[in-house]
Amino acid sequence: MLFTLFSSALSLSAAVSALNPIAVRNNVFYDTSTNKRFFMVGVDYQPGGASAVSAGADPLSDIEICRRDVFLFQNLGINTVRVYSVDNTINHDACMSLYNAAGIYLMLDVNSPLEGQHLNRDEPWTTYNSIYAEHVFRTIEAFGGYENTLGFFSGNELINSDKSAFASAPYIKAITRDMKAYIRAHLKRPIPVGYSAADDIKYRIETATYMACGTDSDGVNDFYSINSYQWCGQQTIQTSGYDTLISQFSNFTLPLFFSEYGCNEVTPRSFGEVAAVYSSQMTPSFSGGLVYEFSQEANNYGLVKISSSGTAQVLADYNALQSRFAGISGLPTDIAGTQASAKTCPAPSSYTYINGSLAVPSLSEIQVLIKSGVSQTPGTLSSSVPLTQATNTILDVNGAVISNKAIKSASSSGSVGANLKTLFGTNTGTASLASATGKVASAARGSGTVEAARAATTGTQTAQSLATSVAQGGRGLLMAGAFLCVSSLSFILL
C-alpha cells in the first residue's frame, strides 16, 4: 500500500534507544528485545572507494554527508550498511547516532588499505603484530559503544589463491580470536566477529568449515559471510548455482549472509536474486545480505552517483533494488530449531588448500594489549542529533531535484521506500538481456573467483588491484517490514 513518506521538515532529536542490539544464537541473528530473527537488508558503502581512504576522514565522519545518505538508505528500504574502512582517531558519534535514530545498523571492517592496518594475505606473519592489533582494537573501542554496531569483519577476501589460502587462514582465526578476547575484556556487550569470504568455489567449503570450527581460543568465528556474484541477469536458483549454495550450507553452524552480492554482467541490474535470498528456500541458513554497492565507482556497481560537490543522483539500479526490497515479506521470526553452534575441527589432512596443521598463532605483545586495553575514546550515541532534512542536492533518476529530503525516525517511518516511484521517478532504459555469454554462465555458477566476476566490465584490473578495490564498498529497518522502536537491552551472545 502506498503512503506518503515525507512530511514537512522534522526537528525531532535522535532517540538513543531506537534500535536494539542484535545477538547471535546458533546459526541466526536475533533482536535481543523481541527474540525474533534479524535479517540484513542492506548495501555496501564506501564512497570514493579504496582510493579515497585517508587519515582524517571516512564515510561516517561528516554529518551532512550522513544525512544525505541516510535519506537515501531509508527510501531504499534497508536496515544495514557495511563500511570497509574508517579512521578510528576521529569522532563518529553524530553519524552513528543519526544511523541509530533512522534504523540503520553497521557492519564494520576493522582493516584499511593503509600501512599497518591490514594483514598481508600471502605473508601474514609480516603484518600480524602489535601495531596492527592496536589499530584493530582502537577501531573496536571507537565503535563498540554504539548499540547499532551489528558486527565486525576481521578480514575481507584474504583467501583468493592457493598461496593465500595456505598462508592466511590461521592468521584470520588469530585476529578473530584476539578481537573476541578484547571485546570480552573491554566492551559492555559482546559484538559478533566474522570473516567475509570471496566466493571462489575452489575454497568455498574448506574456508567455511575452517572458520566455523573450534572454540573461542581457536578463533572460531561468530558468523560467516560470502561475497557472491554468481546470479546474473534473469537467472534462477538453479541456473545461478544458488541451489548448490543452499545444499552446501544446509547444516552450517554459524549465521550466514551475503556480505556482497549483485552481479553487473547485465545492466541495468534487475536484482532478481533478492527474492531468492529472502525466500523460504534460503532463510533456514541465510540471514539476508548486502548489495554491492551504494556509490558509483570505476567498476560500475553503483546505486547512486555522487559528484565532487556532494550532489547525489539516484541511478536506475537504485530504483530496481528498491522495488525488490519492497517485495520482501513473510520472513521467519522464530529462532527455535536452528542449528547448534560449536563444531570440532576436522583432521588437518582433510584440508586441501588450508594449512590445518598450523596452530593458530599467538603473540605475547598482542596478549598484553588485550589485557591492558588501548588508549581510545569510546563512541557514544547521542540524543541531540536532529533529524533535519539533508542539505546536499539529491536528484532523481531523470535528473529532477528532490525538494523534500526529510529523514524519518525509526519509531515513526513504518516501511520506508514505498513511495519511491513517485518520488524518484521511473527508470529509463531496459536491461540488456540478449546475450547469455559463457562469461556470464561461468560467473553465475561460481566457477571463477569473485574478483574475476567483478573484473568483467573493467578488464584491465589485476587480481591484486581488485583485492584492494574490494574496499570500494558501502542498510530503513526491515523486520517483517516495519521499524522497531524499543528500549536498548544488553547484547547477549548465547
Residue pairs with C-beta under 8 A, 6 or more apart in sequence:
1 418
2 418
2 419
2 422
3 414
3 418
3 419
4 419
5 75
5 408
5 413
5 416
5 417
5 418
5 419
5 423
6 404
6 406
6 408
6 419
6 423
7 406
8 406
9 388
9 389
9 406
10 386
10 387
10 388
10 389
10 406
10 407
10 408
10 409
11 386
11 387
11 388
12 386
12 387
12 409
13 101
13 383
13 384
13 385
13 386
13 387
14 97
14 98
14 100
14 101
14 381
14 382
14 383
14 384
14 385
14 386
14 387
14 409
15 100
15 101
15 383
15 409
15 410
15 411
15 485
16 97
16 100
16 147
16 381
16 382
16 383
16 488
17 147
17 485
17 486
17 487
17 488
18 100
18 101
18 102
18 103
18 148
18 409
18 410
18 411
18 485
19 100
19 103
19 105
19 147
19 148
19 410
19 477
19 484
19 488
20 31
20 32
20 33
20 34
20 147
20 484
20 486
20 487
20 488
20 489
21 32
21 147
21 148
21 189
21 488
21 489
21 490
21 491
22 29
22 30
22 31
22 32
22 38
22 105
22 150
22 151
22 491
23 29
23 30
23 31
23 32
23 190
23 192
23 491
23 492
23 493
23 494
24 30
24 192
24 222
24 223
24 255
24 341
24 493
24 494
25 335
25 338
25 494
26 253
26 335
26 338
26 339
26 340
26 341
27 252
27 253
27 254
27 255
27 256
27 285
27 338
27 339
27 341
28 37
28 38
28 255
28 287
28 335
28 338
29 37
29 38
29 39
29 40
29 150
29 192
29 223
29 255
29 287
30 36
30 37
30 38
30 335
31 37
31 38
31 479
31 484
32 489
32 490
32 491
32 492
33 484
33 486
33 487
33 489
34 333
34 479
34 484
34 486
35 335
36 333
36 334
36 335
36 479
36 480
37 287
37 331
37 332
37 333
37 334
37 335
38 287
38 479
39 278
39 283
39 287
39 288
39 331
39 478
39 479
40 79
40 80
40 105
40 107
40 150
40 257
40 287
40 288
40 289
40 290
40 475
41 77
41 78
41 79
41 80
41 278
41 288
41 289
41 325
41 328
41 475
41 476
41 478
42 78
42 79
42 80
42 81
42 82
42 105
42 107
42 288
42 289
42 290
42 291
42 475
43 73
43 76
43 78
43 81
43 82
43 290
43 291
43 292
43 293
43 294
43 303
43 474
43 475
44 81
44 82
44 84
44 259
44 260
44 290
44 291
44 292
44 293
44 294
44 473
44 474
45 59
45 69
45 81
45 82
45 83
45 293
45 294
45 295
45 473
45 474
46 52
46 53
46 59
46 83
46 84
46 85
46 293
46 294
46 295
46 471
46 472
46 473
46 474
47 59
47 65
47 69
47 294
47 295
47 306
47 474
48 295
48 297
48 472
49 295
49 297
49 298
49 469
49 471
49 472
50 84
50 85
50 113
50 468
50 469
50 470
50 471
50 472
53 85
53 112
53 113
53 114
53 471
54 114
55 87
55 89
55 114
56 87
56 89
56 90
57 87
57 90
58 83
58 85
58 86
58 87
58 90
58 92
59 65
59 69
59 83
59 86
59 474
60 66
60 83
60 86
60 92
60 95
60 96
60 106
61 87
61 90
61 91
61 92
61 95
62 95
63 94
63 95
63 98
63 385
64 310
64 390
64 391
64 392
65 310
65 392
66 94
66 95
66 98
66 99
67 98
67 388
67 389
67 390
67 391
67 392
67 405
67 407
68 310
68 312
68 390
68 391
68 392
68 394
68 405
69 294
69 312
70 98
70 99
70 102
70 104
70 390
70 407
71 389
71 390
71 394
71 405
71 406
71 407
72 294
72 304
72 312
72 314
72 318
72 394
73 81
73 102
73 104
73 475
73 476
74 102
74 103
74 407
74 408
74 413
74 416
74 417
74 476
75 322
75 416
75 417
75 420
75 423
75 424
75 476
76 303
76 318
76 321
76 322
76 325
76 417
76 420
76 476
77 322
77 325
77 326
77 415
77 416
77 417
77 476
77 478
78 104
78 325
78 475
78 476
78 478
79 103
79 104
79 105
79 475
79 476
79 477
79 478
79 479
80 104
80 105
80 106
80 107
80 150
80 290
80 475
81 99
81 104
81 105
81 106
81 107
81 290
81 294
81 474
81 475
82 106
82 107
82 108
82 109
82 153
82 259
82 290
82 473
82 474
82 475
83 106
83 107
83 108
83 109
83 473
83 474
84 109
84 112
84 156
84 470
84 471
84 472
84 473
85 109
85 111
85 112
85 113
85 114
85 471
86 92
86 108
86 112
86 139
86 142
86 143
88 135
88 138
88 139
88 141
88 142
88 376
89 138
91 377
91 379
92 142
92 143
92 146
92 379
93 379
93 380
93 381
93 382
94 382
94 385
96 106
96 143
96 146
96 148
96 149
96 379
96 381
97 381
97 382
97 383
97 384
97 385
98 385
98 387
98 407
99 105
99 106
99 148
100 146
100 147
100 148
100 381
100 410
101 385
101 387
101 409
101 410
102 387
102 407
102 408
102 409
102 410
102 413
102 476
103 410
103 413
103 476
103 477
103 483
103 484
104 148
104 475
104 476
104 477
105 148
105 149
105 150
105 475
105 477
106 143
106 146
106 148
106 149
106 150
107 150
107 151
107 152
107 153
107 259
107 290
107 475
108 139
108 143
108 149
108 151
108 152
108 153
109 152
109 153
109 156
109 196
109 471
110 135
110 136
110 139
110 140
110 152
110 153
110 154
110 179
111 117
111 118
111 119
111 136
111 153
111 155
111 156
112 118
112 135
112 471
113 468
113 471
116 127
116 131
116 132
116 135
117 132
117 135
118 127
118 132
119 127
119 128
119 132
119 155
119 158
119 168
119 171
119 172
119 175
120 126
120 127
121 158
121 159
121 160
121 164
121 167
121 168
121 467
122 161
122 163
122 164
122 167
122 168
123 167
124 158
124 167
124 168
124 171
125 171
125 361
128 171
128 174
128 175
128 361
128 363
129 363
129 365
129 366
130 363
130 365
130 366
130 368
130 369
132 175
133 175
133 178
133 363
133 365
133 366
133 369
134 369
134 374
136 175
136 178
136 179
136 182
137 179
137 182
137 369
137 370
137 373
137 374
137 376
138 374
138 376
139 152
140 152
140 179
140 182
140 183
140 186
140 187
140 191
141 186
141 187
141 373
141 374
141 376
141 377
141 378
142 376
142 377
142 378
142 379
143 149
143 152
143 379
144 183
144 186
144 187
144 188
144 191
144 378
144 379
145 187
145 188
145 378
145 379
145 380
145 381
146 379
146 380
146 381
147 381
147 488
147 491
148 381
149 191
150 191
150 192
151 191
151 192
151 193
151 194
151 222
151 223
152 179
152 191
152 192
152 193
152 194
153 193
153 194
153 195
153 196
153 225
153 259
154 172
154 175
154 176
154 179
154 193
154 194
154 195
154 221
155 168
155 172
155 175
155 195
155 196
156 196
156 227
156 259
156 470
156 471
157 196
157 197
157 198
157 227
157 450
157 451
157 467
157 470
158 164
158 168
158 172
159 165
159 168
159 169
159 172
159 197
159 198
159 203
159 207
160 198
160 200
160 449
160 450
160 451
160 463
160 467
161 463
162 353
165 203
165 206
165 207
165 353
165 354
166 353
166 354
166 355
167 355
169 207
169 210
169 354
169 355
170 355
170 358
170 359
170 360
170 361
171 361
172 195
172 211
172 219
173 210
173 211
173 214
173 218
173 219
173 220
173 221
173 360
174 219
174 360
174 361
174 362
175 219
176 193
176 194
176 195
176 211
176 219
176 220
176 221
177 216
177 217
177 218
177 219
177 360
177 362
178 366
178 370
179 193
180 190
180 193
180 216
180 219
180 222
181 216
181 370
182 369
182 370
182 373
183 190
183 191
183 193
184 190
185 370
185 371
185 373
186 373
188 490
189 490
189 491
189 492
190 491
190 492
190 493
191 491
192 222
192 223
192 255
192 493
193 221
193 222
193 223
194 211
194 221
194 222
194 223
194 224
194 225
194 254
194 255
195 207
195 211
195 221
195 224
195 225
196 225
196 226
196 227
196 259
196 260
197 203
197 204
197 207
197 208
197 211
197 224
197 225
197 226
197 227
197 259
198 227
198 449
198 450
198 451
199 226
199 227
199 228
199 229
199 230
199 446
199 450
200 446
200 448
200 449
200 450
201 445
201 446
201 447
202 353
203 353
204 226
204 248
204 446
205 248
206 351
206 352
206 353
206 354
207 354
208 224
208 249
208 252
209 346
210 345
210 351
210 354
210 356
211 220
211 221
211 224
211 254
212 220
212 221
212 224
212 252
212 253
212 254
212 343
213 220
213 343
213 344
213 345
213 346
214 220
214 343
214 344
214 345
215 342
218 345
218 360
219 360
220 342
221 254
222 254
222 255
222 493
223 254
223 255
223 256
223 257
224 252
224 254
224 255
224 256
225 256
225 257
225 258
225 259
226 245
226 256
226 257
226 258
226 259
227 258
227 259
227 260
227 261
227 292
227 450
227 470
228 245
228 258
228 260
228 261
228 446
228 450
229 260
229 261
229 262
229 263
229 292
229 443
229 450
229 453
229 454
230 240
230 241
230 242
230 263
230 443
230 444
230 445
230 446
230 453
231 240
231 241
231 242
231 261
231 263
231 272
231 273
231 276
231 444
232 240
232 263
232 265
232 266
232 440
232 443
232 444
233 263
233 265
233 266
233 270
233 272
233 431
233 433
233 436
233 440
234 266
234 270
234 272
234 433
235 272
235 273
235 444
237 243
237 246
237 276
237 281
239 444
240 273
240 276
240 444
240 445
241 444
241 445
241 446
242 273
242 276
242 282
244 446
245 446
246 281
246 282
246 285
249 256
249 285
249 286
250 284
250 285
251 339
252 285
252 339
253 339
253 340
253 341
253 342
253 343
254 341
255 287
256 285
256 286
256 287
257 286
257 287
257 288
257 289
257 290
258 277
258 286
258 288
258 289
258 290
259 289
259 290
260 290
260 291
260 292
260 293
260 450
260 473
261 273
261 277
261 289
261 290
261 291
261 292
262 269
262 271
262 273
262 291
262 292
262 293
262 301
263 269
263 443
263 444
263 453
264 299
264 300
264 301
264 457
265 437
265 439
265 440
265 443
265 453
265 456
265 457
266 431
266 432
266 433
266 440
267 300
267 317
267 431
267 432
268 315
268 316
268 317
268 320
268 427
268 429
268 430
268 431
269 317
269 320
269 321
269 431
270 320
270 431
271 291
271 317
271 320
271 321
271 324
272 324
274 321
274 324
274 325
274 327
274 328
275 324
275 327
275 328
276 282
277 286
277 288
277 289
278 288
278 328
278 331
280 330
280 332
283 331
283 332
290 473
290 475
291 303
291 321
292 301
292 473
292 474
293 301
293 302
293 303
293 472
293 473
293 474
294 302
294 303
294 304
294 473
294 474
295 302
295 303
295 304
295 305
295 306
295 474
296 302
296 303
296 304
296 305
296 306
296 315
297 469
297 472
298 458
298 469
299 454
299 457
299 458
299 461
299 469
299 472
300 457
300 458
301 454
302 315
302 317
303 314
303 315
303 317
303 318
303 321
304 312
304 313
304 314
304 315
304 318
305 312
305 313
305 315
306 312
306 313
307 313
309 393
310 392
310 393
311 392
311 393
311 394
311 395
312 392
312 393
312 394
312 395
313 394
313 395
313 396
313 397
313 399
314 394
314 395
314 396
314 397
314 424
314 425
315 397
316 397
316 427
316 428
316 429
318 397
318 424
319 397
319 420
319 421
319 424
319 425
319 426
319 427
320 427
322 417
322 420
323 420
323 421
325 417
325 478
326 415
326 417
326 418
326 420
328 478
328 481
329 480
329 481
331 479
331 480
333 480
345 356
346 356
347 356
348 355
348 356
348 357
349 356
350 356
387 406
387 407
387 408
387 409
388 406
388 407
389 404
389 405
389 406
389 407
390 405
390 407
393 401
394 401
394 402
394 405
395 401
395 402
396 402
396 423
396 424
396 425
397 424
397 425
397 426
397 427
397 428
398 425
398 426
398 428
400 425
402 423
402 424
408 416
409 485
410 477
410 483
410 484
410 485
411 483
411 485
412 483
412 485
413 476
413 483
414 482
414 483
415 476
415 478
415 481
415 482
415 483
416 476
416 483
417 476
439 456
442 448
443 452
443 453
443 456
449 463
451 463
451 466
451 467
454 466
454 469
455 461
455 466
461 469
476 483
477 483
477 484
